[in-house]
Amino acid sequence: MDPWTVRALRRAAIVACLAICSSSLPAGAQSPEAIVPRTALVLARPGRSGRDALPRDAVQALIVTGAWKTPSAGDTVTLPDGSVRTWTEIRADQNGRFAGGNLAGGYAFIAVQSPASRTMILEAAGHSMVYVNGEPRTGDPYRYGYVRLPVKLRAGQNELLFAVSRPELDVRLTSPPGPYALNTGDMTLPDLVPGASGAYHAAVVVVNAAETALDGGAIEAVIGKGRAVRSAIPRVPALGVRKVGFRLPSLPRDRGKQERETGVKLRLIVNRRAVAEAEIKVGVRMASDTRKCTFISAVDGSVQYYAVVPPRADAEPPAMVYPAPIGGWRSFDFRNNPVTLLSTAYSVVRQADRYERELRAQARPPGLVLTCHGAGVEAIGQAASYAPKRGLWIVAPTNRRPFGFDWEEWGRMDALEVLDLAQQTLRTDPARTYLTGHSMGGHGTWHLGVTFPDRFAAIAPSAGWVSFQSYAGGARYEGGDPVEAILRRATAGSDTLTLAPNLKPLGVYILHGDADDNVPVTEARAMHTRLKEFHNDVTLHEQPGAGHWWGAPSDPGTGCVDWPAMFDLFQRRIIARADETRHVDFVTMNPGVSSRMRWLTILQQQRSLAPSSASIRCDPVGRRFVGTTENVASLALDTSPFGPGATVSVELDGTKLEVPLAERVTQITLRREPSGWRIGEALSAAQKSPGRAGPFKEAFANRFVLVYGTGGSPEENAWSAARARYDAETFWYRGNGSPEMIADTEFDAARYRDRNVIVYGHREMNRVWSVLLADAPVQVTRGSVRVGDRTMTGGDLACVFCYPRPDSRSASVGVVAGTDLTGMRLTDRAPYFVSGTGFPDLLVWTPETLARGAGGVRAAGSFGNDWSVTGGDIVFVP
């Protein structure tokens, strides 16, 4: 099924789900009173955004600095380059939809009158976000149609300012049916397998239209007249939404094979009574079917799914056939027919070899093919494009959403979570793990392949693009400005071409239609050219006349993903064991993301987020490692290639060491000093390590909890709570997430042990500073930011940074703060949930960035390996 058909079907399903949700509201619910705006003021694109940590935006500059005024038709906004934009009035069509050439990338202002203060449900699509009376709320840029947010309207005029991302914008407000509701338009569901044991996890969006948080709620799920399964749900913020997990009942083994779905009734329980209900359909599949599986993510505790295609059922090995000559063997003249005799013997030998291979294949664990879907495609749709393969599980992760994160950042985390889980539960052979994907998933194949070459034996991207810089609109910082150099390094993990040498041990098959009008074939050719510089097992196949999505109807799978030559490559490739590997060449941009290749682990860098490489040869007979490194501060070598012995010799960058091996010691740790390499100790928790190395965006992992401040002024506290809610909503929308959000007064270090914490607000307004950040080298207060021994003053400074949590060996703290309301508002639109935007360990900036980009940055860079400022690489701008 092609991606566009998948998108159309998904949108139709969403509409149907919304209809079900609306028709299954609790009895006695108030009938919706809809407000459908008919006029809006539109301003054409006022700046530049895209995949840039520092977008330029004249309207946002007015909001941040407090200069925003309610616009009227004919009012103008002057851009930094002197050009002028004018607010113009447009009217909605007969369906209530706004459309026009100036909408995409611009703003739409809508005034809504309300006779009294009340809560309504905002349903909008086509925007990246919206300010509701000045508070940021998440948008629906992909027009999924299921974003329904409770908003507080005040008596009189209310202002809705939409940052529009599409040429069309739909807006309406409806009365909530009650304080709580279930939004079944966005569900994460497994397929049920009759008779299977274990828990089935699912998730549904709970809408809280009350002005207090929903605590102590539960969801009941029941199939038919069976037993209800009740699951406690986490807190849902006031006037907010949260996608919460719950358990589904299992199906008895006697449910028929012909049943493809079953009805499930959901009840939302609050204070021991049902306050909302919904009827949903859940798929039913047999264990041998392509199906969806769910799990609890370690990133944020949310429910995610992946799809699997089980291996084709193994058949009996083929029977041995002994071809006989005409007339049979009894009358055969061996002496005068040597060719026939030899031909028969050769046939028997070949069949015996094949028979033996079949027996070996059936005895070994199955392999695993991880497949990454394209933009707008669901994982189950990707999986359905493959025919089952003998001895191979095909596993399709989600990238967190159909668009998600381009298989980078949280998309990368999802792929690795699914890979680890699938290898464990399906009991596949780690040495027979392969990677493929189409379009955006083809890029995912390149990105995951070059980043984690130790995990795959071969990769096969189809219609894949190389990088954000080559195809997907990544910010280009190509000048010599020191700040721009820092921001460029913060996106270095996306530099496919620099990391390409990591693919040398892997087989590579590149597939692309030579008439592709979506991702040009030049992307495939560029990677093929780069790989041919050092690779001897790379194939590029350009399918003549093929576009972006193609295949013959008679094929068992879809040709552009289920390509026979790809799977031929997979069948003949395995990952070499560490003790069989004699040479390692490895490059990483951040050991906190990727650090390991066979027996080598790069632990620390000299310059963070710059390429760190090692080329090391292992000599098992001579018991030595010999090699060179670049930008490596610390590394570890696994001694498994060597048998028992007293010492191992290491020659690294000209330094020669004799390393004694104590009994049961299997790893040598080395650190670089000014005089050369020395034997080192294991890294302490106070140092950067592969488990905790930054940069800032990496703090949004490890079941992170969002903590807003309550110790500031009423305006500061309101900003902090709204800001945390906006991040929670945005991560739900973009990442199918469910982060927890609490007040600083509720934070308990023991309860949230070893979890990452995101702190909103400066030191004087968020009480968590004194618990987790008292000794941090960055201190944000009203009117100033201190970084090490430097202090920057002003009420318009915004600051984000990450730092190790002092009471944990693994957890981190992320900070989103400002020195005053101006600086705080400046962080509101910081696009750190947009893949490909670069945020280093520390970034301090002013509203000038909204006009000058990197020219408005006051400080940016990375902390040292000891998390200090003095040992780091931080640029300060007066």
N, C-alpha and C positions, 0 to 999 in steps of 0.2 A: 504494500500500500504506500503511495507516495506521500511526502510530508504534507502537501496542501490538502489532500483528502483527509488525512489524519486531523489536521487543524479544523477543517469544516465539521467533521464528525464530533470532535471534542466540544466545539462551540454549541452544536446542537444538543449534545448531552448536558452541557451546563445549563442551557435554557430549560431543558426538561427537569433538571434537578431543582432549579429555582422555582419552577412551577409546583413541584412536589412539596418543597419547603413551604411555599406560601399557602398551599391547600391543607397543610397538616399542622397549622398553628393551633394552640390550645382552644378549647371551646370557650366561647364568651369573649374572645379577643376583639379588640376594637377594630372596626373595618378601616383599612388604610385611607388616610386623607393625604393625597399626593399633591405636592407642589412641583409643577413642571415648568421651569423658567422658559420664557419665550424670547427674551432678548439678552444680549451680552455685549460687553465692550471687549474688543480684541486688540492686542498689541502684537505686531510682528516680532520675530526673533530679536531680542535685545542684546545679544552677545554670542558667546561661543561656549559650548559645553562638550558633550561626548565623554570619552574615557580620559578625563583629566581631573586630577585631584583639586585643581584650582580653576574652576570654570569662571568665565567672565560674564557678568549679568548686571545690566544697569537697573533693572527692576529690583533685583535682590539687594543691590546696594542701597536703594531707597528704604527698603524694609529694615535692613540691618542697622542703618544709621539713624532710624527714627524719622526720616524725611518723607515716608510714604503718606500720600493723601488719597482719599477716595477719588478715582478718576471720573471725568465726564467726557462725553464724545467731543473730540477735537483737541483734548489735552495732549501734550507732547512729552516725550522722554528723550533726553539727549544722551547719546552713547559716547564713550570715551574718545572715539575717533572723530567726533563732531557731527556725525550723522544723526538724523532725527527720526523717531518713530511716533506715530500718531494713534491714539485710541480711537477706534472706529466701531460703530454699532453694527451688529449682525443679528439676524433673526433665525430662530430654529425652524426647521421644516415641519411638515405636517406630523412627523413622528417624534418631534421634540428633540431632534438632533441638530447640533451646530456643525457646520462644515464650511470650509473655506481655505484658500491657499495660504493665508497668514497664520492659521492655527498651529500647524506643526512647528514646534520649537518656540512658540510665542506664549502669550498669556491670555486668559479669558477671565474677565471680571463679571461677577453676577451678584446683584443685590437681591436679597430675599427678605420680604417683610413678614413679621410674625406678630400676631395680636398679643402674645404673652410669652414669657419665658417657658420653653418646653424642649424636650428631647425628640429628635427625629432621626430617621435612618437615611444617610446620604448614599445614594447609588449613582455612581459615575464611572465612566470608562473613557480612555483615550488620553489620560493625563499621567504625568510622573508623580505629582503630589498636588496637594491643595492646602492653602491656608484658610482655615475656618475661623473667622474673627481673630486672625493673627496666629492661631495655633497650627503647626504643621501636622498634616495627616497624610497617610500613604495614598498612592494613586493606583491606577490600573492601566499602565502604558501598553500592555499587550492585549487589552480589551478582552480579558477572560470573561468578564461579566459577573463575577461573584463577589466583588468587593462591596460590602454593605457595612458602613461605619455609623455607629451612634454619635451624633453631634449635638451639642447644646446650643440652641438658638435663644437669643435674648429678645425681650419685647422691643419691637420697632425694627430698624433695619439691621440686617446681618450681611456680612461681606464674605463672599467666596472668591478666592483668587486661585485659579487653576494654572499650574505650569503644564502646558499642553504638549504632548509628545507625538500626537497623531493628527492627521488631517480632519478627523471627526471627533466630536466631544458629546457624550451623552450625560445629562444631569437630571436627577430628580430626587426629591425628598419625600419619604413616606412616614406615617406615624408608626411607631413600634407597636407590636401586638401586646406587649407587656414588658416588664423589666428585663426578661431573659428570652432568648430564642436560639434555635439551632439553624445554622446556615449550611444546608447540605449541598450547596453548589460547589463547594471545595472539600472533597473528602479524600482521604488516603485509605484504600481498602485492599485487603488480600483477596485471593481466590481461595475458597474453602475446598479442601480435599476430604471427601467422605471417609471416615474411619481414621483420619490422621490424628495423632496425639499432639499435645503442646498448645501453647496459647496463640491465638490469632489477634494481632494488634491492629487497630484501626484508629482513625482520627477524624474529627468533625470540628467545624468552627462554632464556637459559642459566642453569641452576641450579648454583651452586658450593657443594656441601656440605662442601668441604674447609676446613681452618682456615688455609689460606694462599690468597692471591690467585691467580687463574688468569691467567697471562701466556703470550703466544706461541701461543695457540690459533688454530684455523682451522675454517671450515665448508666442507664440500664439498657441492655440489648437482649432481645428475645426473638427466637425464630418459631413462628407458628404458636403451638401450645406448649412449647418446651420451657425449660427452666430459664429464667432471666439471669443474665450475668451482670453484676453491678461493679462498676469501676469508679473509684474516687478520682476526681479531676483536680488539676492544679488551679491556682488562683487565676481569675480573669479580671483584668484591671477595670476600674470604673470608666464608664463611657468608652469602652474598648472592646476588642475582639481577641480571641486566642484560639488557636487550633489545638484541641486537647486530645490526648490519647485515651482509648478505652479498649476493652477486650470484647471479642465476638464469641458467641457459643460455637462449639464444634458441631460437625454433622455426623450422624451415625453412619456406619459402614453400608447400611442397606439402602441409602439413597441411590436412586438409579443413575446409570451412566448417561442417560439422555437429558437429565436435568442440568441446564447450563447456568441457572441463577436461582437464588432463593430470596424471599422477602425477609427483611429484618425490621423490627420496630424498635425505635430509639426513644427513650424518655430521659429528659433532663430533670434531675431530682435536686431540689433546693429545700432545705428545712423539712425533709422527709415527705415532700409531696412533689408530684410531677408538675412542672411549670411550662414544659414545652415537649412536643412529640414530633416525630417524623418517621415516615416509611421510606426505606431505601432498598435497593437491590444489590446483592453481593454475588459475585460470580462463583460458580461451582465447577471444579475441574478435577480430572483424575490425575494421579501422580505422574502419569506419562505424558500429560498435556503441557503445552506452553501455558504458563500461569504467572500470577503475581505473588510475591512473598513480601512480608513486612518485617520491620525490625525497629528497635529503639536506637536512635543515633546518639553517639557519645559527644557529638558537637554541641547539641542543645537539648537533648532529652526528647526530641520530637519523634513521631512515627514517620518512617520513610519506607518506600517500597523498591523492589527491583524485580525484574522479570527473568524467568529461566526457560530455556528450551532443553528438556532432558535428552540424553543420548538416545539414538535409535536403538531399539531393542536388539541385543546381540542374537544373531542366528547361530545355528550349529555350524561348525567349520565345514567347508565344502567337502563333499565326498571325493575320494581319490578315484580318478578315471584312468584306466589303462587302455589306450587306443590299440586295437588289434588290426592286422592287415586283412585284406579280403581273403576269405577262405579260412581264416582263423590261424592260430599259432601252430596247430598240429602239423599242417602241411607246409609251413613256412620254411623257405630255403635261406638260412642265416648267412651261408657262405657267399651267396650271390646278391644279397640285399643289405649290404652294410649301412647304407644311408638310412633306410627305414628303421633298422635296429637302433642306430645312434639317435635318430629323431625321437623314437619312442622312449629311449632312456633319458634323453634330455627333457622330454615332457614330464616324465615321472619325477625327475629331480626338481623341476620347477614347481610342480604341484606339492611336493613334499616340503619345499621351502615355504610356499604360501600357507600350507597347513600349519607349519610350525609358527609362522608369524601370526596367524589368526589365534592360535592357542596362547601365545605370549600376550597379544593385545587384549584378549579376554581376561587374562590373569592380572594385568597391571591396573592400577587405579586410573580412572578417566582423567583426561586433560580438561582444561577450562579455557574458553574464549570469552574475554571481556569485550563487549561491544558498546560503543558510545553513540547515542542518537544525535540527530541533527536538530537545528533550531526549530522549535515549535512542535517537535515530535515527542510522544510519550514513550517511555521505556518499553511498555507492552507492545506498542506498535513496531518498535525496532525489533524486538524479539520475534514478532510474528512474520518478519521478512525472511526468516531463516528456516530451512528444512532441517529436521533433526540429523545429527551426525553421529556415526558410530564412534564410541569411545570419547566423546567430547560433550561437556556441558557448555551451553551458550548462556551467558549471564549478562543482562542489560541493566546497569544502574540508571539513575534518573537525572544526575547533574543537579538534583534538588528540585528542578522544575523543567518543563519543556524548553524554556529559554535559559533559565538558571544562571550559571556563571561561566559559560563557555568552556566547561571542564577544567577551569583554573580555580584557585583558591577554594571556596566551599564546594565547588563542583569536583575538584581534585580530591578533597576530603571524602566526599560521598563515594567516589569511585574506589578509593582505597578501603573505606569501611566495607563496602559491598564485596570487594575482592577478598578481604580477610575473612569475612563471614561466610562467603560461598565456599572458599577453600576448606574451611573448618567443617561446615555442615554437610557439604556434598562429598567431602573426603577425596578431593582431587589430588593429582600428582603435582606438587609445586613446580617441578622441573618442566612440566608440559602446560605452561600458562602462556596465553597469547592475547594480543590486543588488536582490535580493529574498530572502525567507526566510520560514519558517513557525514560529510559536510562539516557542520560545527563539531560533530563527533570525529570527523577526520582530523580536524585540528586537535581535538582531545587526544586522539591517538598519537599525534606528534608530541604534544605537550607531556602526556603521561609517560610516553616511551623515552623521551630524552631526559625526563626528570627522575624516573625510576627504572633504569635499565636492568637493575638486578632482579626485577620482578617478572620479566617477560623473556621468552625465548625468541619471539618474532613479533613484528607488528605489520599491519596492513591498512594504511589509511586510504579511504575512498573519497574523492572529491573534497579533500581537506585543504584548508587554508593554513598558511605557515604561522602567522603571528598577528597580533593586533596591529603592528606597524605596517605589515604588508597588505592587510585586507580589512580589518575590522575597526579602523578609526582610532587607534591608540594615539595618545598625545606624543608629539615629537619634540623632545628636548635635545637638540643637536648642536647647540652653541657651546661656548666655553664658559658660560656663567656658572659659578660654583653651586648655586642653589639648584639650577636646572640639572647639573650633574648628579646631585643627590637625588632629585626626583626621578631622574632616568634610572639610577641604580635601584630605586625602590620598585621598579617594574621589571628588573632584570630577569626575574624568574620566567617571564614570558618570551625571553630571547631564544627562540628555537634554534636559530642558526648557530649561535655560540655554543649551545649545549649539544648540537648534533653529533659530535664525535663520540658521545656516550652510546650511540647506536652501533658502534663498530662490532661488538660481539653478537648482535642480533641479526636475524634475517629480516629483510625489509622488502615488502611488495607494495608498490604505489599504483593505485587504480584511479583513472580519471577519464571522463568523457571529453573528447577533444572539441565538442560543440557546447560545452557547459556554459550557460549564460548567467549562472549564479555565482559560482566560484570558478574563476578562469583557470584554464589548464596550466597557465604560467606558474601558478602556485606549486603544482606538482613538479613541473620542470625545474623550478628553482631548488626544491629540496633534492631532486635527483642529481642535479649538478653539484650541489654541496656534498652529498654523500659519496659521489664518485671520486672525490678528492682522496678518500681514505678507505672506502668500503669495497669489498669484493663479492658481496652477496646482496645486491640491491637490484630490483627489477621495476621498471616503469612500464605500465601498459596503458596506452591511450585507446579507449574504445572508439572506433571510427563512427562519427555521426551521432554519438550519444550526448545527451544533455546532462542535466544535474541528477535526475532520478530516472533510472531505466532498467529494463529487464524484459525478457520474453515471457508471455503468459504461460507458456508450456514449461518453464523452469520450475523446479520444486521450490526454490526460494527466489528472492528478487536479485537479479544479476548484479546490480551495482554494490550490493553488500555480501550476498552469498555467492561469491565468485570462486569457481573451482580451484583456480591456480593459487588463490590465497590459502585455501585449506590444504592444498598439496604442500605448500611451504610449511604450514603448521605441523603437518604429520612428520616431517623429516627434521624438525628442529627441537632441541631440548636445551634447558639451562644447564651449563656446566656446574658441577659441584665446586665449592670453594677450594677444596683440597686438590681439585684437578686443574685449577686455573693457574697459569704460569705468568700471566702479564695482565695488569690492570691499568687502563687509562680512564680517568674519571674526572668530570667537571661538575661543580655545583655552584649555584649562585647564593644558596643559603642552606647551611647544614641543618637548620631548624625545619626545613622542608624535605631536603634530600641529602643524605650524608653517606650512604653505604653502597659499595660495589664489591661483591665477593668478600675477600678477606681484608678490605680496606674500609676504614671509616674516617672521614674528615670531620673532626670535632669542632674546630674553631677556625675563623678566618682572621687574617691580619687587617684587611679592609672589608667591613661588612657589605654584603650585597654586591660585591664585585666577583668576577669569575675566580674560583679557587680550583686548581687542578693538581693532579698527581699522576705520574707515570712511573709505575713500580713493577719490577720483575722479581718473581719468586724463584729461588733455586733450592729445591728440596734436598738435592744431594749435598750441596755445599752448605745447607742450612743458613741461607742468607736472603735478605731483601736488598735490592739495589734500585735506586731511582731518583727522580727529581720531583720537586713540587713548586708551585707558584701560589702566592697569597694564602698559604696555609700556616696557621699558628699552632695547631695541635692536631694530631691524628692518632689512630689506633690501628694495629696490625694483628689480625687473628693468626695464631701459630698452628692452626689445624693442618696446614700442608706438611708439617714436619712431624716426624716420629719423636719418641722420647729422646731427650738429650739435655745436656747441661746448659748450653748457650745457643743463641741465635745471633748472627752478625747482621747489622743494619748499616748500609751505606746510603745516606740521603743528602743530596745537595752538597756532596763533598765531605760530609761529616761521617766518620766511621765509628760505630759503637759495637761493643760486645755486650749483649743483653743476657744476663743470667735468667733462667727460667726456674722458678720454684715449682714444686709439685702442684699439679692441678691449675697452674696459671696458663690460660689459653689466649691471653691478649697482651700486647706490648703497647703502652701509651707513651707517646713522644711529644715533646713541646719544643717549639723553636725559641731560642734565645739569641741575643745579638752575636754571640760567639758560635752559634750553630745549634744543631739538634741535641737534645738531652733527654734521658729517660725521665718520664714524668709520672705523677700520681694520677689516679682517676679524678676527673673534674669534680669540684665541689658544687653544691647547690647554689652557691653565690656567683657562679660563673655562667656565661652563656654556654649552651650545650645543644646537641641535636634535639633535646626534649623541650628547650625553652630558649629561643634566640631572637624573638621579634620577627618582623617589624610589627607595627601597630595593628594591622588587620588580623594578625594571627591571635590576638587576644580574644576575638569573637569565636571561641571554640571551647572545648573542655567543659561542656555544660555551663556556659557562661551565664551569669546572673546580672541583670541591669539594676543598679542601685541609684535612686534619685535622692537629692538632698532636701532636707526639711528645715535646716538651721539657718537659712538666709532670710532675706526680705520676702514679703509675700510675692513680689514679682519674680524674684530669683527662684523661689520654690515652685511657682507655677511653671516657669520655663523648664526647670529640671524635670518635673513630672511629665510635662508634655513632650519633652525631648526624648526621654526614655521610652514613652509610649510610641512615639514616631519610629524609633529604631526597632522596637518590637514588631510593629505593624509592617515595616518595610522588610524585615527579615522573614516574616510570615509570607509576604507576597512574593518576594524574590527567591526565597530559599525554603519555602514550605516549612518554615521554622516555628518554634514554640518557646522562645526564651522567657525565663522567669523575670518578673519585675517587682521590686520591693522598695520600700522606703529605707533610708539609712538607719532609722531607729529600729528597724526589724532585722538588720543584719547581725547574724551570729556566726562568728568565725568557725566554731565547731560544727554547726549545722551545715554550713557551706564549705566544709573542709575540702581542700584540693580542687576547688572549682575556680575558674576564672571569674573575675569580678570587673564590671564596667562601671566606673564612677562618673556621675554627671554632676558637674559643678565644682567650684573652687574650694580651697581648704576651709574657708570660713562659713560655708553653707552646707557641706556634706560631711557628716560625722565619721564616715569611713576613712577619710584621710588620716585621722589620728590613729587608726587601727592598722591600716595597710600601707600608708604612704608617708609616715612621719619621717623616715630616713631617706626618702627618695631624693635624688639630686635635682629634681624639678619640683618647684613649689609655686602654685598658682593662688594668688590672693586677690582681693579687690584692689585693682589699680596696678598690679605688677605680676610679672612672671620671672622667677629666679631659676636660672639654669646653671648649675655649678656655682661659680663665683661671679657670674654675670647677672645683672638685673635689668629687665626691660620694663618700662613703665608705660601706663596708658590704660584707659578704660575700654579700648577697642581691640584688645588682643585676644585671639582665639588660640587654643592650645589643645593638641591631642598627643598622647604619648603612651608607651607601654613600659611596664617594669615588673620584675619578678615579685610574686606575692611572698612576703618574708616568712610566713609560717608554713610554706609548702615547698617541696622539692620540684614540683612540676607546674604549679598554677601561676598565672600571670594576672596583672591588673592593667586594665586599659582606662584612660582618663579622657573625658570630653568636657572641656571647661573653657571659661572666658573670664576676663578680669572685670567685666561689667556686663550689663545686658546687651550692649552692642557686640562685645566679643562672643557672648553666649549665642546670640542670634546668628552670628557669622558661622557657627558650626552647624546650624540647622540643616543646611543643604550639602554639607561635606559628603561627597559621593563614595564613601568607603565600602558600600555594599554593591558598587558597580565594578564588575570584573575588569581588570587591566588598569585601574587607577592606582597610583603609587603613593603610599604613605609610609615614610621611614619610621624609625623608632620614635622620633620626636619631630613635631612640626608646630611652629608658632607663626601666625600670620595675621594680617590686618585687613580691613575692608578694601584697601588698595588692590588686593588680588582680584577683586571683582571687576577692576578696570585694567590692571596691568599684569595679571597672572602671577608668575613667580616673582615679579618685581615688588610684590607686597609682602613677601616672606621676611620675617625677622630672624628666624632660626630654623634649621633643618639638619637632620643627620642621624647617625647611629651612635648608641652608647658603645663603650669598649667591652671587651670580653669579661671584665669585672663589673659591668653595668655602670661604669663611671662616665662622667663627662670628660675628664682629663685624658682618659685612655681611649676615648671615642673619636669619631670623625664627624664633628658638628660644625656647620657653617653659621656664623653670626653676621647679620647685616645691620649696620647702624640705623 
